[in-house]
């Protein structure tokens, strides 16, 4: 069908609310214009084929048609016709073009007012009318700011209209008229019409499966919204669009891949378009629960997904650790960890204590897999095994797959103790060093948002022959230490190989400082505090920095007899990394026998009583006891920024006598804690109207 007939009184197009947004970019719009120009230059007189559109046209005698597929082309063609109209110097030509875009009311017609040929999604109607469809509107697109074009679809309309206007303004009236004749008379669309939406959706799916450029999520949306009642369509189309806007269209298919993984705990075997309906969506659609999919699945996991991309749960103290772990995970060089994070954020969205513990251990696992260079297949299998266990576990934090084996810890230590600069690609190396820098900075909220972070050597890779470096380090020592942790630091500038070959004193005063004469990174500041850079300095720094990473990621080898065995590299590089053994559990800090063990029993006792007497199941508290023991659990809870969820729940039940704080303040256990910890416990109870000891 020629476009002259498509843009005629036979059709009045409406984009249903549930359709995806207008998304063509400038390159697509200009490619269309180039293709039309090329067709104009041909002499074979063949029509230019523009593809197909799928419409729902309930009454073949009326022009009203909903666009199921073809929105991108119809919208871009409307913009192109509007630009040609506004560039036309002939008033009659401009009037004829305007009637293709907007059907004016005729004196003899029963239609009230003018009707646009194309009505976009409801949220874009006014913008499209004012900046495209009204006469002269496209002349102002070039000056339209993002404050007006305030969404991605509106910016796409502006950018494409601006680009087409600029390109066509360079052509003569004769050239534009020739293009218009080709566009209306010799450009054709295949128009597929059906009387109802269900058949249109089936055609839409078949056409996409055969190669038309639609994303899998567009087909999923079509299936979901197409199965709803007319009364629910607008509401759930809006919900779907909100989820897509929040996640971003470029990430939307990734969200569905992650949802599929969470549901199945299986690695993908074939493309998403085939697997997702079979493994997830069909069950909802075929059982009449399409709305439930949007409400309970899409909305929940879209919210979780956005928090993995932009980690922010708000400024409250209890969420800071969660934000921090998600920020670190986002910097890992793969996203295979994300379905595990989505599972946790979906299962416990309002439990910062659980999320802190879970995401911290997930970051440790993700970092270890990255440090050890585990390939994609084995990494996915590790996460698959973990997710399967998590989905059936009563106490997820006790799942052994969340921990590292002794072999994994040993391999991680080996890699960290080796020549990092030669071992790791730049993103992995920056991750390790910024992670270390954050530990040195002792700032839980430290953010690494610099536009450029580079890794540099203190001892140069290729020192000059007559430099002092050659005197301080012989060939064997340079071979051993140049690329190890102890000789590396961070800069927020581009590397300069010539400047890096200078002597240590000169590099300290110039190259290693920022343009303002300051030091950005704690790791670098620590290095610059050294008066000279010698083998002893690098060796000592290596041991100290490695010790920090080993402690941070809990990579310490198990005690003798527990199945741990260090490799030759670990034995060489970690003599100073051993953590002092804890005091025997049978003796308290004041010498009283069995106090820690008694405290542990008391902590377990309040868990049982809270469940039995107060009807409160302190699941996370139980998991902490299992993982850390009573004493360490109490200290962690006392060190947190505020009262725990469990404390609040027991306060609501008027059972503050069952809180950790009450146990800590029992006379026989007070010697186990510092004065500050005791004051914290006492203050929390008194602030909530409970006097300790009553």
C-alpha positions in Angstrom: 0.0 0.0 0.0 1.5 3.4 -1.0 2.1 5.9 1.9 -0.3 8.3 0.3 -3.1 5.9 1.1 -1.7 5.0 4.6 -1.6 8.7 5.5 -5.1 9.3 4.2 -8.7 9.5 5.6 -8.8 5.7 5.5 -6.6 5.5 8.7 -6.5 7.3 12.0 -3.7 5.6 14.0 -3.6 5.3 17.8 -0.6 3.9 19.7 -2.1 1.9 22.6 -0.9 2.9 26.1 0.8 -0.4 26.7 3.1 -0.1 23.7 6.8 0.4 24.2 8.0 4.1 23.9 9.2 5.7 20.7 12.9 4.8 20.6 14.4 5.4 17.2 17.7 7.3 17.4 19.1 9.8 15.0 21.0 7.2 13.1 17.8 5.3 12.3 16.0 8.4 11.2 18.8 9.6 8.9 19.2 6.0 7.6 15.6 6.1 6.5 16.2 9.4 4.8 19.4 8.1 3.1 17.5 5.0 1.9 14.8 7.1 0.4 17.4 9.3 -1.3 19.1 6.3 -2.8 15.8 5.0 -4.0 15.2 8.3 -5.7 18.4 8.0 -7.6 17.5 4.6 -9.0 16.1 4.3 -12.5 14.4 0.9 -12.2 11.0 2.4 -11.2 10.6 -0.2 -8.4 8.7 1.0 -5.3 10.7 1.4 -2.1 9.5 -1.2 0.5 9.3 0.1 4.0 8.3 -3.0 5.8 5.0 -3.9 7.5 2.7 -2.7 10.2 0.1 -4.6 12.2 -3.2 -2.9 13.1 -6.4 -3.7 15.0 -9.2 -2.3 13.0 -12.5 -3.5 14.6 -14.7 -1.8 11.9 -13.3 -2.0 8.4 -15.6 0.9 7.4 -14.1 3.3 10.0 -10.6 4.7 10.0 -9.8 4.0 13.7 -6.9 1.6 14.1 -4.7 0.7 17.0 -1.0 0.1 16.1 0.2 -3.2 17.4 3.5 -3.1 15.4 4.9 -0.2 13.4 4.9 2.7 15.9 8.6 3.5 15.2 8.1 3.9 11.5 4.8 5.7 11.6 6.1 8.2 14.1 9.3 8.8 12.2 7.4 9.2 8.9 5.0 11.7 10.6 8.1 13.7 11.8 9.5 13.6 8.2 6.3 14.8 6.7 6.0 17.6 9.3 9.6 18.7 8.5 8.8 18.8 4.7 5.6 20.7 5.5 7.5 23.3 7.5 10.2 23.7 4.9 7.7 24.1 2.0 7.6 27.6 0.6 4.5 26.9 -1.4 1.5 27.5 0.9 -0.7 25.0 -1.0 1.9 22.3 -0.7 2.3 23.0 3.0 -1.5 22.8 3.4 -1.7 19.5 1.6 1.1 18.0 3.7 -0.6 19.2 6.9 -3.7 17.3 5.9 -1.6 14.1 5.8 -0.6 14.8 9.4 -3.8 16.2 10.8 -7.2 15.7 9.4 -9.0 19.1 9.5 -12.7 19.2 10.2 -14.8 19.6 7.0 -18.0 21.6 7.0 -20.0 18.6 5.9 -18.4 16.1 8.4 -19.8 14.9 11.6 -16.3 14.6 13.1 -15.8 17.2 15.9 -12.7 19.3 15.5 -9.4 18.2 13.9 -8.0 14.7 14.3 -4.3 13.9 14.2 -3.4 11.1 11.8 -1.3 9.5 14.5 -2.0 9.7 18.2 1.0 8.6 20.3 0.8 7.1 23.8 -1.3 9.2 26.1 1.7 10.6 28.0 3.2 12.0 24.8 0.1 13.3 23.0 0.5 17.0 24.0 4.3 17.1 23.3 3.9 15.5 19.9 1.1 17.8 18.9 2.9 21.0 20.0 6.3 20.1 18.6 5.5 18.1 15.5 1.9 18.0 14.3 1.0 21.7 14.5 2.0 23.8 11.5 5.5 25.3 11.9 6.2 23.2 15.0 9.4 21.5 13.8 11.2 24.8 13.2 11.6 25.1 17.0 12.9 21.6 17.7 16.5 22.7 17.4 16.2 25.0 20.5 14.0 22.6 22.6 15.8 21.9 25.9 15.8 18.7 28.0 13.6 20.5 30.5 10.8 20.3 27.9 11.9 17.1 26.2 12.0 15.5 29.6 11.7 11.8 28.8 13.6 9.5 26.5 10.7 9.2 23.9 10.4 13.0 23.8 14.1 13.5 23.4 14.1 10.9 20.6 11.3 12.9 18.8 13.2 16.2 19.2 16.6 14.7 18.2 15.2 13.0 15.1 13.1 16.0 14.0 16.1 18.3 14.5 18.4 16.0 12.5 15.9 15.6 9.6 15.2 19.3 9.5 18.9 20.1 9.3 19.5 17.6 6.6 16.5 18.6 4.4 17.0 22.3 4.9 20.2 21.9 2.8 18.3 20.6 -0.1 16.5 22.7 -2.8 12.7 23.0 -3.1 13.0 20.8 -6.2 14.9 18.1 -4.4 12.5 18.1 -1.5 9.5 17.9 -3.8 11.0 14.9 -5.6 11.6 13.2 -2.3 8.0 13.9 -1.3 6.6 12.3 -4.5 8.7 9.2 -3.9 7.6 9.0 -0.3 3.9 9.2 -1.1 3.6 7.5 -4.5 6.5 5.0 -4.7 7.1 4.0 -1.1 5.0 1.1 0.2 4.0 -0.5 3.5 2.4 -3.9 4.0 -0.6 -3.1 6.2 -1.8 -6.1 8.2 -5.2 -5.5 9.8 -7.2 -7.8 12.1 -10.5 -7.2 13.8 -9.3 -8.0 17.4 -6.3 -7.7 19.6 -5.7 -11.4 20.2 -5.2 -12.2 16.6 -3.1 -9.1 16.1 -0.8 -10.2 19.0 -0.4 -13.6 17.4 0.6 -12.1 14.1 2.9 -9.6 15.9 4.7 -12.5 17.7 5.1 -14.6 14.5 6.5 -11.6 12.5 9.0 -10.8 15.2 10.1 -14.4 15.5 10.9 -14.2 11.8 13.3 -11.4 12.1 11.6 -8.0 12.6 13.5 -5.7 15.0 11.5 -6.1 18.2 13.0 -7.0 21.5 11.9 -10.1 23.5 10.5 -7.9 26.2 8.2 -6.2 23.6 6.7 -9.6 22.8 6.4 -10.4 26.6 4.6 -7.2 27.1 2.3 -7.9 24.2 1.4 -11.3 25.6 0.8 -9.9 29.1 -1.2 -6.8 28.2 -3.1 -8.6 25.4 -4.4 -11.2 27.9 -5.9 -8.6 30.3 -9.4 -7.2 30.3 -9.9 -3.8 28.6 -10.5 -2.3 32.0 -7.0 -3.3 33.2 -5.0 -2.6 30.1 -4.1 1.0 30.8 -3.2 0.4 34.4 -0.9 -2.4 33.7 0.6 -0.9 30.6 1.6 2.1 32.8 3.1 -0.2 35.4 5.1 -2.0 32.7 6.3 1.3 31.3 7.3 2.5 34.7 9.4 -0.6 35.3 11.0 -0.2 31.9 11.7 3.5 32.5 13.2 2.7 35.9 15.5 0.0 34.7 16.3 1.5 31.3 15.4 0.0 28.0 19.0 -1.1 27.4 18.9 -3.1 30.6 15.3 -4.4 30.4 16.1 -7.7 28.7 18.9 -8.3 31.3 16.3 -7.9 34.0 14.2 -10.7 32.4 17.2 -12.9 32.1 17.9 -12.4 35.8 14.3 -13.1 36.7 14.4 -16.3 34.7 17.6 -17.4 36.6 16.0 -16.6 40.0 12.9 -18.6 39.1 14.7 -21.6 37.7 18.2 -21.6 39.3 19.4 -23.0 36.0 21.8 -21.6 33.4 20.3 -20.3 30.2 20.3 -22.9 27.4 18.7 -21.1 24.5 17.7 -17.5 23.8 15.5 -15.5 26.2 12.6 -15.3 23.7 12.1 -19.1 23.8 13.0 -19.8 27.5 11.3 -17.0 29.4 7.7 -17.8 28.3 8.1 -21.5 28.9 9.9 -21.3 32.2 8.2 -18.2 33.7 5.6 -16.2 31.8 3.3 -18.8 30.3 2.2 -20.1 33.7 0.9 -16.6 34.6 -0.7 -15.8 31.2 -2.4 -19.1 30.6 -3.8 -19.3 34.1 -5.3 -15.8 33.9 -2.7 -14.3 36.3 -1.0 -11.8 33.9 -1.7 -8.9 36.3 -0.1 -10.9 39.1 3.1 -11.3 37.0 3.3 -7.5 36.7 2.5 -6.8 40.4 4.4 -9.6 42.1 7.3 -10.3 39.7 8.1 -7.5 37.4 7.6 -4.6 39.8 9.5 -6.4 42.6 12.5 -7.3 40.6 12.6 -4.1 38.6 12.9 -2.2 41.9 15.6 -4.6 43.1 17.4 -4.3 39.7 17.5 -0.5 39.9 19.1 -0.7 43.4 21.9 -2.9 42.0 22.6 -0.3 39.3 22.2 2.8 41.5 22.6 1.6 45.1 20.6 3.8 47.3 18.1 2.8 50.0 18.2 6.2 51.6 20.5 7.8 54.2 19.4 5.9 57.3 22.4 4.3 59.1 21.1 0.8 58.9 21.1 0.9 55.1 24.6 2.3 54.6 26.3 -1.1 54.6 23.7 -2.4 52.1 24.4 0.6 49.8 28.2 0.0 50.2 28.0 -3.7 49.3 25.9 -3.1 46.2 28.3 -0.3 45.1 31.2 -2.7 45.3 29.3 -5.5 43.5 28.4 -3.1 40.7 32.1 -2.7 40.1 32.9 -6.4 39.6 33.8 -7.1 36.0 30.7 -9.3 35.4 27.1 -9.3 36.4 26.6 -13.0 37.1 26.2 -12.2 40.8 23.2 -10.0 40.2 20.4 -12.7 40.2 21.6 -13.7 43.7 21.3 -10.1 44.8 17.9 -9.8 43.2 16.8 -12.9 45.1 17.9 -11.4 48.4 16.4 -8.0 47.7 13.2 -9.6 46.6 13.0 -12.0 49.6 14.0 -9.5 52.3 13.5 -6.0 50.9 13.0 -4.4 54.3 15.6 -6.3 56.3 18.9 -4.3 56.3 20.6 -6.6 58.7 20.0 -9.6 56.6 21.0 -7.8 53.4 24.1 -6.4 55.0 25.2 -9.9 56.0 24.2 -11.6 52.7 25.5 -9.0 50.3 28.8 -8.8 52.2 29.4 -12.5 51.7 28.2 -12.3 48.1 30.7 -9.6 47.4 33.4 -11.7 49.0 32.4 -14.7 46.8 32.2 -12.5 43.6 35.6 -10.9 44.4 37.2 -14.3 44.9 35.8 -15.7 41.7 37.1 -12.6 39.9 40.5 -12.7 41.6 41.0 -16.4 40.9 40.1 -15.9 37.2 37.3 -18.4 37.2 35.8 -18.8 33.7 32.2 -17.9 32.9 30.9 -21.5 32.8 32.3 -22.5 36.2 31.4 -19.1 37.7 27.7 -19.6 36.6 27.7 -23.1 38.0 28.9 -21.8 41.4 26.1 -19.2 41.5 23.6 -21.8 40.3 24.5 -24.2 43.1 24.3 -21.4 45.6 20.9 -20.2 44.4 19.4 -23.7 44.5 20.5 -24.1 48.1 19.2 -20.6 49.1 15.8 -21.2 47.6 15.1 -24.2 50.0 17.1 -23.1 53.0 15.3 -22.1 56.2 18.3 -20.0 57.3 20.0 -18.7 54.1 23.1 -17.3 55.8 24.0 -20.8 57.0 24.3 -22.2 53.5 27.8 -23.5 53.0 27.9 -22.5 49.3 27.9 -18.9 50.4 31.3 -19.4 52.0 34.7 -20.1 50.4 36.4 -23.4 50.7 39.9 -23.7 52.0 41.1 -24.3 48.5 39.3 -21.2 47.2 40.7 -19.0 50.0 44.2 -20.4 49.4 44.0 -19.7 45.7 42.7 -16.2 46.4 45.6 -15.5 48.7 48.1 -16.8 46.1 46.8 -14.5 43.4 46.7 -11.5 45.7 50.2 -12.2 46.8 51.6 -12.5 43.3 52.5 -10.0 40.6 49.1 -8.3 40.4 49.9 -5.9 37.6 50.9 -8.7 35.3 48.1 -11.1 36.4 45.0 -8.9 36.2 43.4 -6.9 33.5 42.9 -3.3 34.4 39.3 -3.4 35.7 40.0 -6.2 38.1 43.2 -4.6 39.3 41.5 -1.3 39.9 38.8 -3.2 41.9 41.3 -4.8 44.2 43.2 -1.5 44.8 40.2 0.7 45.3 38.8 -1.9 47.7 42.1 -1.8 49.6 42.1 2.0 49.4 38.7 2.1 51.1 40.0 0.0 53.9 42.9 2.3 54.4 40.7 5.4 54.3 38.5 3.8 56.9 35.5 5.4 55.3 32.5 3.1 54.8 30.8 5.7 52.6 33.9 6.4 50.4 32.9 6.5 46.7 35.2 6.1 43.7 33.5 8.3 41.1 36.6 9.8 39.5 36.4 10.0 35.7 39.8 8.4 35.6 41.6 6.0 37.9 45.0 4.6 36.9 47.3 2.1 38.5 50.9 3.2 38.7 54.2 1.7 39.9 56.5 3.4 42.5 59.6 1.4 41.4 59.4 2.0 37.7 58.9 -0.9 35.3 61.9 0.2 33.3 64.2 2.4 35.4 66.9 4.3 33.6 70.3 2.7 33.6 72.0 5.5 35.6 69.1 6.0 38.0 69.3 5.4 41.8 66.6 2.7 41.3 69.2 0.4 39.8 71.3 0.8 43.0 68.4 0.2 45.4 67.0 -2.9 43.5 69.1 -5.4 41.7 67.6 -7.3 38.7 66.3 -10.2 40.8 64.6 -7.9 43.3 63.0 -5.8 40.5 61.7 -9.0 38.9 60.2 -10.0 42.2 58.7 -6.8 43.5 57.9 -4.4 40.6 54.4 -5.7 39.8 53.3 -6.8 43.3 50.8 -5.1 45.6 53.5 -3.4 47.7 54.8 -1.4 44.8 51.5 -0.2 43.3 49.3 2.9 44.0 46.4 4.8 42.5 46.3 8.1 40.5 43.4 10.1 39.2 45.3 11.1 36.0 46.6 9.4 32.9 49.8 7.4 33.3 53.0 9.1 32.0 55.8 6.5 31.4 58.5 9.1 31.2 57.5 10.9 34.4 57.2 7.5 36.2 60.9 6.8 35.5 62.0 9.7 37.7 63.6 9.3 41.1 61.3 8.7 44.1 61.8 12.2 45.6 60.9 13.9 42.4 57.9 11.7 41.7 56.6 12.3 45.2 56.6 16.1 44.7 55.2 16.2 41.2 53.8 13.1 39.4 52.1 11.4 42.3 50.2 14.6 43.4 47.0 15.8 41.8 46.8 19.1 39.8 45.9 20.9 43.0 48.9 19.5 44.8 46.9 17.0 46.9 46.8 13.3 47.2 43.4 11.7 46.3 43.9 8.1 47.5 44.8 6.8 50.9 46.9 4.0 49.2 49.0 6.7 47.5 49.2 8.9 50.6 50.6 6.0 52.6 53.3 5.4 50.0 54.3 9.1 49.9 54.8 9.1 53.6 57.9 6.9 53.1 61.2 8.8 53.1 62.7 6.4 50.6 61.6 3.5 48.5 63.7 0.4 49.2 63.3 -3.4 49.1 62.5 -3.4 52.8 59.8 -0.7 52.4 58.1 -2.7 49.5 58.4 -6.0 51.4 56.9 -4.5 54.6 54.1 -2.7 52.6 53.3 -5.9 50.7 52.8 -7.8 54.0 50.7 -5.1 55.6 48.4 -4.5 52.6 48.0 -8.2 51.9 47.1 -8.7 55.5 44.3 -6.1 55.2 42.8 -7.7 52.1 43.0 -11.2 53.7 41.2 -10.0 56.8 38.6 -8.0 54.8 37.6 -11.0 52.7 38.2 -13.5 55.5 40.8 -15.4 53.5 42.7 -16.6 56.6 43.8 -20.3 56.4 42.0 -22.6 58.8 43.9 -23.6 61.9 46.2 -26.7 61.7 44.1 -29.8 61.6 41.1 -28.1 60.1 41.8 -29.2 56.5 43.6 -26.0 55.4 46.9 -26.1 53.6 48.8 -23.2 52.1 50.6 -23.4 48.8 54.2 -22.6 48.3 53.3 -19.0 47.2 51.2 -18.5 50.3 54.0 -19.7 52.5 56.4 -17.3 50.8 54.1 -14.2 50.8 52.1 -14.5 54.0 54.4 -14.9 57.0 53.2 -11.6 58.4 49.5 -12.1 57.6 48.6 -14.6 60.2 45.9 -13.4 62.6 46.5 -13.9 66.3 44.6 -16.8 67.7 41.6 -15.8 69.8 41.7 -16.3 73.5 40.4 -19.7 74.7 36.7 -19.6 74.9 36.7 -21.1 78.4 38.1 -17.9 80.0 36.5 -14.5 80.1 38.4 -11.2 80.1 38.4 -11.0 83.9 39.4 -14.6 84.3 35.9 -16.0 85.2 35.7 -19.5 83.8 33.2 -20.3 81.0 31.7 -16.8 80.8 31.7 -16.7 77.0 30.2 -20.1 76.7 27.5 -19.2 79.3 26.8 -16.0 77.4 26.5 -18.0 74.2 23.9 -20.2 75.8 22.1 -17.2 77.2 21.8 -15.7 73.7 20.4 -18.9 72.3 18.0 -19.0 75.2 16.5 -15.6 74.4 16.0 -16.7 70.8 14.0 -19.7 72.0 12.0 -17.6 74.5 11.3 -14.8 72.0 9.8 -17.4 69.6 7.9 -19.3 72.3 6.7 -16.6 74.7 6.6 -13.5 72.4 5.7 -15.1 69.1 8.7 -13.5 67.4 10.9 -15.7 65.2 14.3 -13.9 65.1 15.5 -15.7 62.0 18.4 -13.3 61.2 19.5 -13.3 64.9 19.6 -17.1 64.8 21.7 -17.0 61.6 24.1 -14.6 63.2 24.5 -16.9 66.2 25.2 -19.8 64.0 27.8 -17.9 62.0 29.5 -15.8 64.6 28.7 -17.1 68.0 27.0 -15.3 70.9 29.7 -12.9 71.9 30.6 -11.6 68.4 26.9 -11.3 67.5 26.3 -9.1 70.5 29.3 -6.9 69.7 28.2 -6.5 66.1 24.7 -5.5 67.1 25.9 -3.1 69.7 28.3 -1.5 67.1 25.5 -0.9 64.6 24.1 2.6 64.2 20.8 2.0 65.8 18.5 -0.6 67.3 17.9 -3.7 65.3 14.6 -4.8 63.7 14.5 -7.5 66.4 14.8 -5.0 69.2 11.9 -3.0 67.7 9.8 -6.1 67.3 10.4 -7.1 71.0 9.7 -3.5 72.1 6.3 -3.7 70.3 5.6 -6.9 72.2 6.7 -5.3 75.5 9.5 -7.9 75.9 12.7 -5.9 76.0 13.9 -8.4 78.6 14.5 -10.7 75.7 16.8 -8.4 73.8 20.6 -8.8 73.3 21.0 -5.5 75.3 19.3 -7.1 78.3 21.5 -10.2 78.2 24.7 -8.0 77.9 23.8 -6.1 81.0 23.3 -9.2 83.2 25.9 -8.9 86.0 27.7 -12.1 85.2 28.3 -11.0 81.5 29.2 -7.3 81.9 33.0 -8.1 82.2 32.9 -9.4 78.6 32.1 -6.0 77.2 33.7 -2.5 77.2 32.3 0.4 79.0 31.1 1.9 75.7 29.3 -1.2 74.8 27.6 -1.4 78.2 26.6 2.3 77.9 25.1 1.6 74.4 23.0 -1.3 75.7 21.8 0.6 78.8 20.9 3.8 76.8 18.9 1.8 74.2 16.8 0.1 76.8 16.3 3.3 78.8 15.3 5.3 75.7 12.6 2.8 75.1 11.3 3.0 78.7 12.9 -0.2 80.1 15.1 -0.1 83.1 17.8 -2.8 83.0 17.6 -5.3 85.7 13.8 -5.0 86.2 
